[in-house]
């Protein structure tokens, strides 16, 4: 067994595979052939294919020497299913990496997430069998079957779909993770490139190939244009489930990590959409949030009370204070949050302009009376308030349970902002 501590990877449950083959690549087909040659009962395989097509296989965890998933029976019973595959020894990995590093084609194929036949054949010639063969896929299932049952068969059929997309899944089962493999291949390739053959006569360095920097810069106008950017995804992807057989490290909350991963995916799609917008260059730069502001942004998207409590504690707020900040954020983001928390004194010109706008909105003598305190104008006897923001807009507030609460988006016209809290009274 390899002594390398390769990472675990977890893949979210795949959608039902109605009307399609489970393997499209030759190495995916080879994986299924190893399963079908190993199983003694063909009926169990047929049931497993049906289970997999129906989406009965949950999230799949891939570890060195093992794949694991929970598989659901038609009667909703659930079984923990594992399939074991022998890891390569350190000596086998050394031979494989040495062979792969000698061929630029092998490295390019791995970088493209492909496993061409010549790579597998060359590995076999070096004494390393990458793909499983007859009897190599060893089943274990909580249904207590001693051979491949429908649950382990369904797991293998789903893994064939994963292998189609990424052969590094197989290499991880064999004992090494993707990043470790690529780093080692790069190190070995660099070592070979700097070997004795790179030296010239009498130890002088041989002239290296390449282009001078000034020549490359002068040729910039002859280069083809960059390709068009890819389309923006319709929706952010779903992060993998972290509910695996390996327990979390002390102090690590898998639910919080899944929430942050989903938030990162949403923000990535938003940033990409904004970057590709036609008027992107003319938009003002995004405001950089403080940790306290970002905690409010996260809380506005959280649905788990445990996460909300952690965000409140991390931002130094009471739960009720965070709830109020979230209401402000939903009214207008960071600007609305600043208005909730800041007091400042506007200039005389801004106050005079606001007074004129308010007087023009009502008949003579009918304008509400205000109690002015800094940037906060409270309507006397009405439970309504206007707050003036640093951006020159007015924000409506309503008194609820003895505290001032954000009541809607801002408006440059104080009379329009005030209507948001007085028209429905």
C-alpha positions in Angstrom: 0.0 0.0 0.0 1.2 3.5 -0.7 2.3 5.6 2.2 1.0 8.8 0.5 -1.8 10.5 2.4 -4.0 11.3 -0.6 -7.1 13.5 -0.1 -10.7 12.5 -0.1 -13.0 13.8 -2.8 -16.7 13.8 -2.5 -19.1 14.2 -5.5 -22.7 15.2 -5.2 -25.3 12.7 -6.1 -25.7 12.5 -9.9 -29.0 13.0 -11.7 -30.8 10.0 -13.0 -29.2 8.6 -16.2 -32.3 7.8 -18.2 -31.6 6.9 -21.8 -27.8 7.1 -21.8 -24.9 4.8 -21.4 -23.1 4.9 -18.1 -19.7 5.1 -19.8 -18.7 7.1 -22.9 -14.9 6.8 -22.7 -13.0 3.7 -23.3 -11.5 3.7 -19.7 -15.0 4.1 -18.3 -16.1 1.1 -20.4 -13.0 -0.8 -19.0 -14.1 0.0 -15.5 -17.6 -1.5 -16.1 -16.1 -4.5 -17.8 -14.1 -5.2 -14.6 -17.3 -5.1 -12.7 -19.3 -7.3 -15.1 -16.5 -9.8 -15.3 -16.2 -10.0 -11.5 -19.9 -10.3 -10.5 -21.3 -13.8 -10.3 -24.9 -12.9 -10.5 -26.0 -11.0 -13.6 -29.4 -10.2 -12.1 -27.8 -8.2 -9.3 -26.0 -6.1 -12.0 -29.3 -5.5 -13.8 -30.8 -4.3 -10.6 -27.8 -2.1 -9.9 -28.1 -0.5 -13.3 -31.7 0.2 -12.7 -31.0 1.7 -9.3 -28.3 3.9 -10.7 -30.6 5.1 -13.6 -33.2 6.0 -11.0 -30.8 8.2 -9.1 -30.7 6.0 -6.0 -27.0 6.5 -5.4 -26.2 9.3 -3.0 -23.0 11.4 -2.8 -19.9 9.4 -3.7 -16.8 9.6 -1.6 -13.5 8.6 -3.2 -10.5 7.7 -1.1 -7.3 5.8 -1.8 -8.4 2.2 -2.2 -12.1 2.8 -1.6 -15.3 4.4 -3.0 -18.3 4.8 -0.8 -21.9 5.9 -1.1 -25.3 5.4 0.5 -27.7 3.6 -2.0 -31.4 3.6 -1.6 -33.6 0.6 -2.3 -37.1 1.0 -4.0 -38.6 0.5 -0.5 -36.5 3.5 0.7 -34.2 1.3 2.8 -30.6 2.8 2.7 -27.4 0.8 2.6 -23.8 1.9 3.1 -21.9 0.5 0.0 -18.2 0.3 -0.5 -16.1 -0.9 -3.4 -12.4 -1.5 -2.7 -9.5 -1.3 -5.2 -5.9 -2.2 -4.5 -3.7 0.8 -4.2 -0.4 1.0 -6.1 2.8 0.6 -4.1 5.3 3.4 -3.8 7.5 1.5 -6.2 4.7 1.2 -8.7 4.0 4.9 -8.4 7.7 5.7 -9.0 7.7 3.6 -12.2 4.5 5.2 -13.4 5.6 8.7 -12.7 9.0 8.1 -14.3 7.4 6.7 -17.4 4.8 9.5 -17.7 7.4 12.3 -17.2 9.4 11.0 -20.1 6.5 11.7 -22.5 5.1 15.2 -23.2 2.1 13.4 -24.7 1.4 11.6 -21.5 1.5 14.8 -19.4 -0.7 16.6 -21.9 -3.3 13.8 -21.8 -3.4 13.9 -18.0 -3.8 17.7 -18.0 -6.7 17.3 -20.5 -8.2 14.7 -18.1 -7.8 12.0 -20.6 -6.4 8.5 -20.3 -5.4 7.4 -23.8 -4.7 3.7 -24.5 -1.0 4.4 -25.1 -0.7 5.8 -21.6 -2.2 2.7 -20.0 -0.2 0.4 -22.3 3.1 2.2 -21.4 2.2 2.0 -17.7 1.5 -1.7 -18.1 4.9 -2.2 -19.8 6.4 -0.6 -16.8 4.6 -3.1 -14.6 1.8 -0.8 -13.4 -1.8 -1.8 -14.0 -3.9 1.4 -13.8 -7.3 0.0 -14.8 -8.9 -2.7 -12.7 -9.1 -6.2 -14.0 -11.0 -9.4 -13.2 -11.6 -9.6 -9.5 -10.1 -6.3 -8.7 -13.3 -4.5 -7.5 -14.1 -6.0 -4.1 -17.6 -5.2 -2.7 -18.7 -4.4 0.8 -22.3 -3.6 1.7 -24.3 -3.2 4.8 -27.0 -5.5 3.2 -24.5 -8.3 4.1 -24.2 -9.7 0.5 -20.9 -11.6 0.0 -20.7 -10.8 -3.7 -21.7 -7.7 -5.7 -25.2 -6.7 -4.8 -27.5 -4.2 -6.5 -26.1 -1.5 -4.2 -22.4 -1.9 -4.9 -23.2 -2.5 -8.6 -25.2 0.8 -8.7 -22.2 2.6 -7.1 -19.9 1.2 -9.7 -22.2 2.3 -12.5 -22.3 5.8 -11.1 -18.5 5.9 -10.7 -18.2 5.1 -14.4 -19.9 8.4 -15.1 -17.4 10.2 -12.8 -14.5 8.5 -14.5 -15.7 9.7 -17.9 -15.3 13.3 -16.7 -12.1 12.9 -14.7 -9.7 9.9 -14.8 -8.0 11.4 -11.7 -10.8 9.7 -9.8 -9.3 6.4 -10.7 -5.8 7.5 -9.9 -7.0 8.7 -6.5 -8.5 5.3 -5.8 -5.1 3.9 -6.8 -3.6 6.1 -4.0 -2.5 9.5 -5.3 -4.4 12.8 -5.6 -4.4 15.0 -8.6 -2.4 17.9 -7.2 0.3 15.6 -5.9 0.6 13.8 -9.2 0.8 16.9 -11.3 3.3 18.5 -9.0 5.5 15.4 -9.1 5.3 15.2 -12.9 6.3 18.8 -13.2 9.2 18.3 -10.8 10.4 15.2 -12.7 10.0 16.9 -16.1 11.9 19.9 -15.0 14.7 17.7 -13.6 14.9 15.8 -16.9 15.0 19.1 -18.9 17.9 20.3 -16.7 19.8 17.0 -17.1 23.3 16.4 -18.5 22.0 16.7 -22.1 21.3 20.4 -21.6 25.0 21.1 -21.1 27.3 22.1 -24.1 30.9 21.2 -24.9 33.4 21.8 -22.1 30.5 22.3 -19.6 29.3 25.5 -21.3 25.5 25.9 -21.3 23.8 25.1 -24.6 21.9 28.0 -26.0 18.3 27.7 -25.0 15.5 28.0 -27.5 12.9 30.7 -27.3 12.2 34.3 -28.4 13.7 37.5 -27.2 11.4 39.6 -25.1 11.6 42.7 -27.4 10.9 40.5 -30.5 7.8 39.0 -28.7 6.6 42.4 -27.8 7.1 43.7 -31.4 5.0 40.8 -32.7 1.9 41.6 -30.6 0.0 43.0 -33.6 0.4 39.8 -35.5 -1.2 37.6 -32.9 -4.7 36.4 -33.4 -7.5 37.9 -31.3 -8.4 36.3 -28.1 -11.4 34.0 -28.3 -14.8 35.2 -27.1 -15.4 34.6 -23.3 -17.6 31.6 -22.5 -21.2 32.2 -21.7 -22.2 33.0 -18.1 -23.8 29.9 -16.4 -27.5 30.1 -15.9 -27.1 29.3 -12.2 -24.2 28.7 -9.8 -23.2 25.0 -9.4 -24.0 23.1 -6.2 -21.1 22.4 -3.9 -20.3 18.8 -3.0 -21.8 17.4 0.2 -19.4 17.1 3.0 -21.4 14.5 4.9 -18.8 11.7 4.5 -17.6 8.8 6.4 -14.6 10.8 7.6 -15.5 12.9 10.6 -14.7 16.6 10.6 -11.6 17.9 12.4 -12.3 19.5 15.8 -13.9 22.9 15.5 -14.8 22.3 11.8 -18.4 22.7 10.8 -19.3 21.0 7.5 -22.6 22.8 7.3 -20.8 26.2 7.5 -18.3 25.1 4.9 -21.1 24.0 2.5 -22.8 27.4 3.1 -19.6 29.3 2.3 -19.0 27.2 -0.8 -22.5 27.9 -2.1 -22.0 31.6 -1.3 -18.7 31.7 -3.2 -20.4 30.1 -6.2 -23.1 32.7 -6.2 -20.7 35.5 -5.9 -18.5 34.1 -8.7 -21.5 34.0 -11.1 -22.4 37.6 -10.1 -18.9 38.9 -10.6 -18.6 37.1 -14.0 -21.9 38.6 -15.1 -20.8 42.1 -14.1 -17.4 41.6 -15.8 -19.0 40.6 -19.1 -21.6 43.4 -19.0 -21.3 45.9 -21.9 -21.0 48.9 -19.6 -18.6 47.2 -17.2 -15.8 49.7 -17.7 -18.1 52.6 -16.8 -19.5 51.1 -13.6 -18.1 52.3 -10.3 -15.8 49.8 -8.5 -17.4 47.5 -6.0 -17.3 48.6 -2.4 -15.0 46.5 -0.3 -16.9 45.2 2.7 -15.5 45.1 6.3 -15.7 41.7 8.1 -18.7 43.0 10.1 -20.5 44.1 6.9 -19.8 40.8 5.2 -21.2 38.9 8.2 -24.5 40.8 7.6 -24.4 39.9 3.9 -23.9 36.3 4.7 -26.6 36.3 7.4 -29.1 37.7 4.8 -28.7 34.5 2.8 -28.5 32.1 5.8 -31.5 29.9 6.7 -29.8 27.9 9.5 -30.2 29.4 12.9 -26.9 27.9 14.0 -25.1 29.8 11.2 -26.9 33.0 12.1 -25.9 32.7 15.7 -22.2 32.2 14.7 -22.4 35.2 12.4 -23.9 37.4 15.1 -21.1 36.4 17.6 -18.4 36.8 15.0 -19.6 40.3 14.0 -20.0 41.4 17.7 -23.7 41.8 17.5 -26.6 40.6 19.5 -29.0 38.3 17.6 -31.7 41.1 17.4 -29.1 43.6 16.2 -28.0 41.3 13.4 -31.7 40.8 12.4 -32.1 44.6 12.2 -28.9 44.9 10.1 -30.1 42.1 7.8 -33.3 44.1 7.2 -31.2 47.1 6.3 -29.0 45.1 4.0 -32.0 43.8 2.1 -33.2 47.3 1.6 -30.0 48.5 0.0 -26.8 46.6 0.8 -23.7 48.3 2.3 -25.2 51.8 1.8 -28.3 51.0 3.7 -26.3 49.3 6.5 -24.1 52.4 6.9 -27.3 54.6 7.2 -28.5 52.2 9.9 -25.4 52.5 12.0 -23.9 56.0 11.3 -24.9 59.4 12.6 -23.4 62.5 10.9 -24.3 66.1 10.2 -25.3 67.0 6.6 -24.4 70.4 5.2 -26.8 73.3 5.1 -27.2 73.1 1.3 -28.5 69.5 1.5 -30.9 70.3 4.3 -32.3 73.4 2.5 -32.8 71.4 -0.7 -34.7 68.7 1.2 -36.9 71.2 3.0 -37.9 72.7 -0.4 -38.7 69.3 -1.9 -40.9 68.4 1.1 -42.7 71.7 1.0 -43.5 71.3 -2.7 -44.9 67.8 -2.1 -47.7 69.0 0.2 -50.1 71.9 0.1 -49.1 75.0 1.9 -49.0 74.4 5.6 -49.7 70.6 5.3 -46.1 69.4 5.3 -45.3 67.2 8.3 -43.3 68.6 11.2 -39.9 67.1 11.8 -37.7 66.7 14.8 -34.2 67.1 13.3 -31.1 65.3 14.9 -28.0 65.1 12.7 -29.0 63.1 9.5 -32.2 61.7 11.0 -35.5 63.6 10.5 -38.3 62.1 12.7 -41.9 62.9 11.8 -43.6 64.3 14.9 -46.4 62.0 16.0 -46.3 59.6 13.0 -43.8 56.8 13.9 -41.9 57.6 10.7 -38.4 58.8 10.1 -36.1 59.8 7.2 -32.3 59.2 7.3 -30.0 61.0 5.0 -27.1 58.9 3.5 -23.6 59.9 2.5 -24.7 59.2 -1.1 -27.3 62.0 -1.0 -30.3 59.7 -0.8 -33.1 59.5 1.8 -34.0 56.2 3.5 -37.4 55.5 5.1 -37.6 54.1 8.6 -40.6 52.9 10.7 -40.9 52.6 14.4 -41.5 49.0 15.4 -41.6 47.8 19.0 -39.8 50.9 20.2 -36.9 50.8 17.7 -36.4 52.4 14.3 -36.4 49.8 11.5 -35.5 50.1 7.8 -38.7 50.3 5.8 -37.6 50.3 2.2 -35.2 51.4 -0.5 -33.7 54.9 -0.7 -34.9 57.8 -2.9 -33.2 61.0 -3.9 -36.5 62.8 -3.1 -37.2 62.9 0.7 -41.0 63.2 0.0 -41.0 60.0 -2.1 -39.0 58.1 0.6 -41.4 59.4 3.3 -44.4 58.1 1.3 -43.1 54.6 1.7 -43.9 54.7 5.4 -46.8 57.1 5.5 -49.1 56.1 2.6 -50.0 52.8 4.2 -50.9 54.3 7.6 
